[in-house]
Amino acid sequence: MKYDVLIIGGGPGGIYAAYELLEKCPGKKIAVLEAGHELARRRCPIDGVKVKSCIRCPCCAIMNGFGGAGAFSDGKYNITNQFGGTLHEFIGKRRALELMEYVDEINMRMGGEGTKLYSTGNTPIKKLCLQNDLHLLDASVRHLGTDINYVVLENLYNHMKEKVDFYFDTPVQHVEKVEGGYIAHAAKGSYEGEYCIISVGRSGSKWMETVCRELQIPTHSNRVDIGVRVELPHAVFAHLTDELYESKIVCRTKKFQDRVRTFCMNPHGVVVNENTNGIVTVNGHSYEDPALHTDNTNFALLVAKHFSEPFKDSNGYGESIAKLSNMLGGGVIVQRFGDLIRGQRSTPKRLSESFVVPTLAATPGDLSLVMPKRILDGIIEMIYALDKIAPGTANDDTLLYGVEVKFYNMEVELTGDLETCHKGLFIIGDGSGVTHSLSHASASGVHVARYLAEIM
Ligand SMILES: Cc1cc2nc3c(=O)[nH]c(=O)nc-3n(C[C@H](O)[C@H](O)[C@H](O)COP(=O)(O)OP(=O)(O)OC[C@H]3O[C@@H](n4cnc5c(N)ncnc54)[C@H](O)[C@@H]3O)c2cc1C
């Protein structure tokens, strides 16, 4: 099967690369090879009744399939260069923002119209943060919500399915460089393309490492973010979430000078399990539809850990901490903030007496047995700092779920056009280590597609 362009991975990076190739060079043959199912068949078996927690499916329906890791996400589309990746370092700040805005426009045409765009533009919250030694990062945030995000993906698929060959349940095992292009080998067959775009996201990180080793593509790796997901009554953060929806607030800790930040805020949302390579961690999302709203808001507090030589396996470090929580709790552990401060574990009884009702069935336990002191100290310091701008954050019943880990793919050495040292082989999205968000990943796909449209 011979194509002009092979795209490996059907997440936002791969989808938007395919979309833009169709727009700019409609006559070209394009294939998308995706390890997971098509959108309609993506279903996590956790139903809260028969299956209460992660059963470690061989191919996780949350992380894999058309739409990628973001398919059931909250669909927070952040238009900014301040977080979500370093795409601007490759293609320039202006172009990066232009491409993120371009994708936002397409999302609006594909079913997202009417959703709200929030902005940190002139908010007084910025000053309030500064007065308390906290720092609010600048961004425009489109909140699609899990439900509308799904509709947008459905429409994108319907728009492309007759013109692009999608191969689902097709995990690519090897990428071979041959005369005149690349061959992607999968159990079902081999697919040849003159150009190859790899966009395998975080779930493909281990595979990506193998590809880079086999093809001798230089990589660097030194970062992991470790923390907890905080869940509290919606009213506590309402003045922030009503105005900004998502506020990225950063604090530098006094003792260790680490940066702790809020991440992925979900007003009226739910806390969920996430399975990365068989390790169960925590995440969160929320729905646009008011009928699906809960009484709680959740967000992550993450501490960024950068390692220096000789240590190279930053993801391995994060995995070991997450494994510890899985070992002690059989999955994710939940603890009340008050219990953590008093040095006692949370128990089912203590949790049942709590005024905050958890939205995820996690195991009550003790996070201090799991998290390194430096990281836990940073999280506690941040909770007290946030309590000054959102009183009630440091209440006894505030729930902390652990562990939340943001694994970063190793950074692949790429040109400004996201091309590897092999001509015609591109690595985009989260799999490249360049992006960590829907907006940056999608924009990276458009960027490479436009470059290919010029040279094909
Ligand atoms: C629960 C959750 C909530 C999130 N919420 C948000 C949010 O609100 N806002 C935001 O900006 N970001 C969010 N993110 C992050 C966001 O989803 C990612 O940054 C984004 O999806 C990255 O896009 P991508 O295309 O690079 O990779 P992915 O979306 O991970 O897609 C990669 C695809 O490649 C496939 N693949 C992997 N290996 C292979 C292989 N060997 N062969 C074939 N296919 C393969 C995978 O099955 C997957 O479908 C969230 C992530 C999760 C997990």
The ligand as an SDF file (V2000), in Angstrom:
LIG
                    3D

 53 58  0  0  0  0  0  0  0  0999 V2000
   -7.6160   12.7820   30.3920 C   0  0  0  0  0  0  0  0  0  0  0  0
   -6.8430   13.8260   29.6390 C   0  0  0  0  0  0  0  0  0  0  0  0
   -7.3060   15.1270   29.6170 C   0  0  0  0  0  0  0  0  0  0  0  0
   -6.6080   16.1130   28.8870 C   0  0  0  0  0  0  0  0  0  0  0  0
   -7.1290   17.3710   28.8420 N   0  0  0  0  0  0  0  0  0  0  0  0
   -6.5410   18.3130   28.0820 C   0  0  0  0  0  0  0  0  0  0  0  0
   -7.1200   19.6000   27.9320 C   0  0  0  0  0  0  0  0  0  0  0  0
   -8.2070   19.8980   28.4410 O   0  0  0  0  0  0  0  0  0  0  0  0
   -6.4420   20.5410   27.1940 N   0  0  0  0  0  0  0  0  0  0  0  0
   -5.2420   20.2440   26.5950 C   0  0  0  0  0  0  0  0  0  0  0  0
   -4.6770   21.1300   25.9390 O   0  0  0  0  0  0  0  0  0  0  0  0
   -4.6890   19.0160   26.6980 N   0  0  0  0  0  0  0  0  0  0  0  0
   -5.3060   18.0470   27.4150 C   0  0  0  0  0  0  0  0  0  0  0  0
   -4.7460   16.7930   27.5000 N   0  0  0  0  0  0  0  0  0  0  0  0
   -3.5020   16.5290   26.7560 C   0  0  0  0  0  0  0  0  0  0  0  0
   -3.8390   16.3570   25.2740 C   0  0  0  0  0  0  0  0  0  0  0  0
   -4.8180   15.3710   25.1420 O   0  0  0  0  0  0  0  0  0  0  0  0
   -2.5780   16.0040   24.4980 C   0  0  0  0  0  0  0  0  0  0  0  0
   -1.6300   17.0220   24.6850 O   0  0  0  0  0  0  0  0  0  0  0  0
   -2.8760   15.8410   23.0200 C   0  0  0  0  0  0  0  0  0  0  0  0
   -3.8590   14.8680   22.8080 O   0  0  0  0  0  0  0  0  0  0  0  0
   -1.6020   15.4630   22.2570 C   0  0  0  0  0  0  0  0  0  0  0  0
   -1.9270   15.1770   20.9290 O   0  0  0  0  0  0  0  0  0  0  0  0
   -1.0160   14.1750   20.0450 P   0  0  0  0  0  0  0  0  0  0  0  0
   -1.6800   14.0420   18.7550 O   0  0  0  0  0  0  0  0  0  0  0  0
    0.3700   14.6370   20.1130 O   0  0  0  0  0  0  0  0  0  0  0  0
   -1.0250   12.7840   20.8550 O   0  0  0  0  0  0  0  0  0  0  0  0
   -2.2480   11.8460   21.3380 P   0  0  0  0  0  0  0  0  0  0  0  0
   -3.4890   12.6320   21.5090 O   0  0  0  0  0  0  0  0  0  0  0  0
   -1.7240   11.0970   22.5150 O   0  0  0  0  0  0  0  0  0  0  0  0
   -2.4670   10.8740   20.1260 O   0  0  0  0  0  0  0  0  0  0  0  0
   -1.5160    9.9290   19.7620 C   0  0  0  0  0  0  0  0  0  0  0  0
   -2.2200    8.7490   19.0910 C   0  0  0  0  0  0  0  0  0  0  0  0
   -1.2150    7.8840   18.5690 O   0  0  0  0  0  0  0  0  0  0  0  0
   -1.6130    6.5480   18.7480 C   0  0  0  0  0  0  0  0  0  0  0  0
   -0.4130    5.6800   18.7860 N   0  0  0  0  0  0  0  0  0  0  0  0
    0.5040    5.5660   19.7790 C   0  0  0  0  0  0  0  0  0  0  0  0
    1.4560    4.7010   19.4160 N   0  0  0  0  0  0  0  0  0  0  0  0
    1.1130    4.2640   18.1800 C   0  0  0  0  0  0  0  0  0  0  0  0
    1.7020    3.3210   17.2790 C   0  0  0  0  0  0  0  0  0  0  0  0
    2.8440    2.6700   17.5690 N   0  0  0  0  0  0  0  0  0  0  0  0
    1.0890    3.0860   16.0950 N   0  0  0  0  0  0  0  0  0  0  0  0
   -0.0840    3.7380   15.7720 C   0  0  0  0  0  0  0  0  0  0  0  0
   -0.6710    4.6160   16.5970 N   0  0  0  0  0  0  0  0  0  0  0  0
   -0.0740    4.8740   17.7730 C   0  0  0  0  0  0  0  0  0  0  0  0
   -2.3720    6.5390   20.0570 C   0  0  0  0  0  0  0  0  0  0  0  0
   -3.2880    5.4620   20.0840 O   0  0  0  0  0  0  0  0  0  0  0  0
   -3.0650    7.9110   20.0510 C   0  0  0  0  0  0  0  0  0  0  0  0
   -4.3880    7.8330   19.5880 O   0  0  0  0  0  0  0  0  0  0  0  0
   -5.4090   15.7830   28.2100 C   0  0  0  0  0  0  0  0  0  0  0  0
   -4.9360   14.4690   28.2560 C   0  0  0  0  0  0  0  0  0  0  0  0
   -5.6340   13.4910   28.9410 C   0  0  0  0  0  0  0  0  0  0  0  0
   -5.1050   12.0880   28.9520 C   0  0  0  0  0  0  0  0  0  0  0  0
  1  2  1  0
  2  3  1  0
  2 52  2  0
  3  4  2  0
  4  5  1  0
  4 50  1  0
  5  6  2  0
  6  7  1  0
  6 13  1  0
  7  8  2  0
  7  9  1  0
  9 10  1  0
 10 11  2  0
 10 12  1  0
 12 13  2  0
 13 14  1  0
 14 15  1  0
 14 50  1  0
 15 16  1  0
 16 17  1  0
 16 18  1  0
 18 19  1  0
 18 20  1  0
 20 21  1  0
 20 22  1  0
 22 23  1  0
 23 24  1  0
 24 25  2  0
 24 26  1  0
 24 27  1  0
 27 28  1  0
 28 29  2  0
 28 30  1  0
 28 31  1  0
 31 32  1  0
 32 33  1  0
 33 34  1  0
 33 48  1  0
 34 35  1  0
 35 36  1  0
 35 46  1  0
 36 37  1  0
 36 45  1  0
 37 38  2  0
 38 39  1  0
 39 40  1  0
 39 45  2  0
 40 41  1  0
 40 42  2  0
 42 43  1  0
 43 44  2  0
 44 45  1  0
 46 47  1  0
 46 48  1  0
 48 49  1  0
 50 51  2  0
 51 52  1  0
 52 53  1  0
M  END
$$$$
